[in-house]
Every structure is written in structure tokens, then in C-alpha cells.
Amino acid sequence: MADGAHPALKSRVSEAEWQVRVNLAALYRLVALNGWDDMIFTHISARVPGPEHHFLINPYGYYFDEITASSLVKVDLEGNVVQETTDFINPAGFTIHSAVHAAREDAKFVIHLHTVNGVGVAAQQHGLLPISQNACLLQHQVAYHGYEGLALNLDERERLVADLGDKSLMLLRNHGTLAVGETAAQAWIGIFFLERACAQQVAALSGGREHVLIAPDQAQSETREQGRGISFVSSLAWPGALRQLDRKSPGYDA
């Protein structure tokens, strides 16, 4: 048994699917370890290798530090559960994640969070400001999507993917943050840098905007170009993240 409620699936799925499950479970645990989870809400998903366009998402009702590779639920783009399980998924999570997975072949992993700092910046009219190194590294990658209420209306999917375009990060106005990646590592480093940039902005603006320094235009341009190597950085950071989980949150790979 993988845990008290979910039988081990490793011997019942393909090796490729199992590796995606392990990486996705790791993302859930890393979010919890950083204090970015929102009780049982928000979602992280991953495309299952193969032609069916199935994806994996969390069972509704479980905290992120409880998620294991075997507990993840496999669904199709219509929201149908396509594996034997007694669990179900959050409809709002399906709306956002099915939209991105259907529209972006490169979006193998999708992270959506409701952090205090992420929502704080998403609620600021000017959005992410170039006032930190992290923000300058990311600004060219950040898209914006207007708030439409709880993501239960499937019609919103078209507008969300249109706003996301080909970018890898998004601020959902009054709602939260989103990151996509070809790999779990790329999605993780994207959301990590974005959340860090948002936290730095909230801290900087806590004393008012009047004396906050905007990075010089030339420095912004230089840092933007340097930020295009973020995929390489992700490949270095991800193994360390997994080692951290092995020490502090073992069992995700069961």
C-alpha cells in the first residue's frame, strides 16, 4: 500500500507514467514545504505521456503534504476520471489545468497557487514591478488574466489560454500565480522565482511606493536576457529539491 487509502500503482502503470507521478507528487510536497499550499485548495497537474491527452491532478480533500505518486488522479480533458479510484477532483482545478494542457503541448506540468504574496501582487494594478533581480529575470515571461470568479465556468478556458499565450508564468488577477514547464524542474524554478519576486515586492511596498527603486532600463534589459537561461538553472536545482524532500518529506514517491 502507498498509504492508508491509496494502493501502490507503480506496478500497474507504465514506467513513463510512474516517473511523471513521482515528479508531480514531489511538486506538491515542495509547495507544502515552502508554506505555499492553501489547505486542500489549488492544484498542480502533469500531462501523462501518450496520445490520450490524460493528465494527473490531486484528489480533492487531501493536503499537499499527504500527496503521493499513487494518490494522484488521472483524468481526461473532459474531466472524466480514467482510473479506478474512489477519489474525485476539484472542478475549479479541472477548468484551469485542462485549458492549459489542451492548448500548450509544452506545458507538461502546471502549477497554480493562492499564496499571500502572489495574490497580493496579482491584486496590484501595476502587477509585477522590476524592483528586484527575480522580477527582472521574469518580467518577459509573465502574462496576466483578469478575475472572473471561481474557475467553474468552462467558457473561461478560452480566455485564459489566450491571455497566457506562449508565456510560462501568469498572474491571475485577484486570484494567484501560475507556472508551466516542459519538465517538473522548469515549472518549479518558474514558480519559485515568481513567488520570491512577489514576496520581495510586497516587502518593498510595505513602506509605500514613493521611495521604491525601479531597476534602470539597461539593467532590466540585461537581466531579461540573462533570465533566458533559467531552464539550465532548473536542471541544477531540481535534484537538490528532491534530496530536500527525502530528508524532510519522505514518502512522496510511493
C-alpha positions as CSV (number, residue, x, y, z in Angstrom):
1,M,0.0,0.0,0.0
2,A,1.2,3.5,-0.8
3,D,-0.7,5.0,2.1
4,G,-3.8,4.2,4.1
5,A,-6.2,4.9,1.3
6,H,-4.3,4.5,-2.0
7,P,-2.9,1.2,-3.3
8,A,0.6,1.3,-4.8
9,L,0.3,1.9,-8.5
10,K,4.0,1.5,-9.6
11,S,3.5,-2.0,-11.0
12,R,0.2,-1.1,-12.7
13,V,1.2,1.9,-14.8
14,S,3.9,2.4,-17.4
15,E,7.4,3.4,-16.3
16,A,7.0,6.8,-18.0
17,E,3.7,7.5,-16.2
18,W,5.2,6.5,-12.9
19,Q,8.1,8.9,-13.3
20,V,5.6,11.7,-14.0
21,R,3.6,10.7,-10.9
22,V,6.7,10.9,-8.7
23,N,7.7,14.3,-10.1
24,L,4.2,15.7,-9.7
25,A,3.9,14.4,-6.1
26,A,7.3,16.0,-5.4
27,L,5.9,19.3,-6.6
28,Y,3.0,19.0,-4.2
29,R,5.3,18.3,-1.3
30,L,7.7,21.1,-2.2
31,V,4.8,23.6,-2.3
32,A,3.8,22.4,1.2
33,L,7.3,22.5,2.5
34,N,7.6,26.2,1.4
35,G,4.3,27.1,3.0
36,W,2.6,27.9,-0.3
37,D,-0.3,25.5,0.0
38,D,-3.9,26.6,0.7
39,M,-5.3,23.8,2.8
40,I,-6.9,21.4,0.3
41,F,-7.2,24.0,-2.5
42,T,-5.2,25.0,-5.5
43,H,-3.7,22.5,-7.9
44,I,-0.7,21.1,-9.7
45,S,-1.1,18.9,-12.7
46,A,1.0,16.9,-15.2
47,R,0.4,15.5,-18.6
48,V,0.6,11.7,-18.8
49,P,2.8,10.5,-21.7
50,G,0.9,9.1,-24.6
51,P,-1.7,10.0,-27.2
52,E,-4.7,10.1,-24.9
53,H,-4.0,13.7,-23.5
54,H,-4.8,12.5,-20.0
55,F,-3.4,14.4,-17.1
56,L,-2.8,13.9,-13.3
57,I,-4.1,16.1,-10.6
58,N,-4.6,15.9,-6.8
59,P,-7.5,14.1,-5.2
60,Y,-9.9,16.7,-3.7
61,G,-9.7,16.7,0.1
62,Y,-6.1,15.9,0.7
63,Y,-3.4,18.3,2.0
64,F,-0.4,18.8,-0.2
65,D,2.0,17.1,2.3
66,E,-0.2,13.9,2.0
67,I,0.1,13.6,-1.8
68,T,1.9,10.5,-3.1
69,A,2.6,9.3,-6.6
70,S,-0.1,6.6,-6.2
71,S,-2.8,9.0,-4.9
72,L,-2.8,11.3,-7.9
73,V,-6.0,11.0,-10.0
74,K,-5.8,10.6,-13.8
75,V,-8.5,12.4,-15.9
76,D,-9.2,13.2,-19.5
77,L,-9.7,16.7,-21.0
78,E,-13.5,16.4,-20.3
79,G,-12.9,15.8,-16.6
80,N,-13.7,12.1,-16.6
81,V,-11.7,10.1,-14.1
82,V,-10.0,7.4,-16.2
83,Q,-8.6,5.1,-13.4
84,E,-10.1,3.0,-10.7
85,T,-10.4,5.2,-7.6
86,T,-12.9,6.4,-5.1
87,D,-11.4,9.9,-5.1
88,F,-12.7,12.9,-7.2
89,I,-11.2,16.2,-8.2
90,N,-11.9,19.9,-7.7
91,P,-13.9,21.2,-10.6
92,A,-12.1,24.6,-10.5
93,G,-8.8,22.8,-10.8
94,F,-10.0,20.9,-13.8
95,T,-11.1,24.1,-15.6
96,I,-7.7,25.9,-15.3
97,H,-5.5,22.9,-15.9
98,S,-7.5,21.3,-18.7
99,A,-7.3,24.6,-20.5
100,V,-3.6,24.9,-20.4
101,H,-2.9,21.2,-21.1
102,A,-5.2,21.2,-24.1
103,A,-3.7,24.4,-25.6
104,R,0.0,24.0,-24.8
105,E,1.9,20.9,-25.8
106,D,5.0,22.2,-24.0
107,A,3.0,22.7,-20.7
108,K,3.7,19.2,-19.3
109,F,3.5,20.5,-15.7
110,V,1.2,23.3,-14.5
111,I,1.4,24.8,-11.0
112,H,-1.4,27.1,-9.7
113,L,-1.1,28.7,-6.2
114,H,-3.0,31.1,-3.9
115,T,-0.1,32.4,-1.8
116,V,-0.5,35.5,0.3
117,N,2.3,37.4,-1.6
118,G,1.2,36.0,-5.0
119,V,-2.4,37.2,-4.5
120,G,-1.1,40.4,-3.1
121,V,0.8,41.3,-6.3
122,A,-1.9,39.9,-8.5
123,A,-4.3,42.4,-6.8
124,Q,-2.0,45.4,-7.5
125,Q,-2.9,47.4,-10.6
126,H,0.7,47.7,-11.8
127,G,1.4,43.9,-11.5
128,L,4.9,42.7,-11.1
129,L,7.4,45.6,-10.9
130,P,11.1,45.5,-11.9
131,I,12.3,46.2,-8.4
132,S,14.2,43.0,-7.7
133,Q,16.6,40.8,-9.6
134,N,14.0,38.0,-9.6
135,A,11.4,40.3,-11.1
136,C,13.7,41.5,-13.8
137,L,14.6,37.9,-14.7
138,L,11.0,37.0,-15.1
139,Q,9.1,40.0,-16.4
140,H,9.2,39.0,-20.1
141,Q,7.7,35.6,-19.1
142,V,4.7,36.9,-17.1
143,A,1.2,37.1,-18.5
144,Y,-2.0,38.4,-16.9
145,H,-5.5,37.1,-16.7
146,G,-8.5,39.1,-15.3
147,Y,-10.5,37.7,-12.4
148,E,-13.8,36.1,-13.4
149,G,-14.8,34.4,-10.1
150,L,-14.3,30.8,-9.1
151,A,-12.9,29.0,-12.1
152,L,-16.1,26.8,-12.6
153,N,-17.1,28.3,-16.0
154,L,-15.6,26.2,-18.8
155,D,-16.0,29.2,-21.1
156,E,-13.2,30.9,-19.2
157,R,-10.7,28.4,-20.6
158,E,-10.5,30.1,-24.0
159,R,-9.8,33.5,-22.4
160,L,-7.2,32.1,-20.0
161,V,-5.1,30.4,-22.7
162,A,-5.4,33.4,-24.9
163,D,-4.0,35.6,-22.1
164,L,-1.3,33.1,-21.3
165,G,-0.2,32.9,-25.0
166,D,3.3,31.4,-25.2
167,K,4.5,32.6,-21.8
168,S,5.5,30.4,-18.9
169,L,4.2,32.4,-16.0
170,M,1.0,34.2,-15.1
171,L,-0.6,36.4,-12.5
172,L,-4.3,35.7,-12.3
173,R,-5.7,39.0,-11.1
174,N,-7.1,38.9,-7.6
175,H,-6.5,35.2,-7.6
176,G,-3.0,33.8,-7.6
177,T,0.0,32.7,-9.6
178,L,0.6,30.1,-12.3
179,A,3.7,28.5,-13.9
180,V,4.0,25.9,-16.7
181,G,7.0,23.9,-17.8
182,E,8.2,21.2,-20.1
183,T,9.5,19.5,-17.0
184,A,8.7,19.5,-13.3
185,A,12.1,21.2,-12.8
186,Q,11.2,24.1,-15.1
187,A,7.8,24.6,-13.6
188,W,9.3,24.5,-10.1
189,I,12.0,27.0,-10.8
190,G,9.5,29.3,-12.5
191,I,7.0,29.3,-9.6
192,F,9.8,29.6,-7.1
193,F,11.3,32.7,-8.8
194,L,7.8,34.2,-9.3
195,E,6.8,33.7,-5.7
196,R,10.1,35.1,-4.4
197,A,9.7,38.2,-6.7
198,C,6.1,38.7,-5.3
199,A,7.3,38.4,-1.7
200,Q,10.1,40.9,-2.4
201,Q,7.6,43.3,-3.9
202,V,5.2,43.1,-1.1
203,A,8.0,43.7,1.4
204,A,9.4,46.7,-0.6
205,L,6.0,48.3,-1.0
206,S,5.1,47.8,2.7
207,G,6.5,51.3,3.4
208,G,4.8,52.9,0.4
209,R,5.8,53.1,-3.2
210,E,7.3,56.6,-3.1
211,H,10.9,55.7,-2.3
212,V,11.0,52.2,-4.0
213,L,13.7,52.0,-6.7
214,I,12.8,50.7,-10.2
215,A,15.7,49.0,-11.8
216,P,17.4,51.0,-14.5
217,D,16.2,50.2,-18.1
218,Q,19.6,49.0,-19.2
219,A,19.8,46.7,-16.2
220,Q,16.3,45.4,-16.8
221,S,17.2,44.6,-20.4
222,E,20.5,42.9,-19.4
223,T,18.8,40.8,-16.7
224,R,15.9,39.8,-19.1
225,E,18.4,38.3,-21.5
226,Q,20.3,36.5,-18.7
227,G,16.9,35.1,-17.5
228,R,16.6,33.1,-20.7
229,G,18.9,30.5,-19.2
230,I,16.5,29.7,-16.4
231,S,15.9,26.2,-17.8
232,F,19.6,25.3,-17.2
233,V,19.3,26.6,-13.7
234,S,16.3,24.4,-13.1
235,S,18.2,21.2,-14.0
236,L,20.7,22.1,-11.3
237,A,18.2,23.0,-8.6
238,W,15.8,20.0,-9.1
239,P,18.0,17.2,-7.8
240,G,18.7,19.3,-4.7
241,A,14.9,19.8,-4.2
242,L,14.3,16.1,-4.3
243,R,17.1,15.5,-1.8
244,Q,15.5,18.0,0.5
245,L,12.2,16.1,0.2
246,D,13.9,12.8,1.0
247,R,15.1,14.4,4.2
248,K,12.1,16.4,5.2
249,S,9.0,14.9,3.5
250,P,9.7,11.3,2.6
251,G,7.1,9.0,1.0
252,Y,6.0,11.2,-1.9
253,D,7.4,8.6,-4.3
254,A,5.2,5.8,-3.0
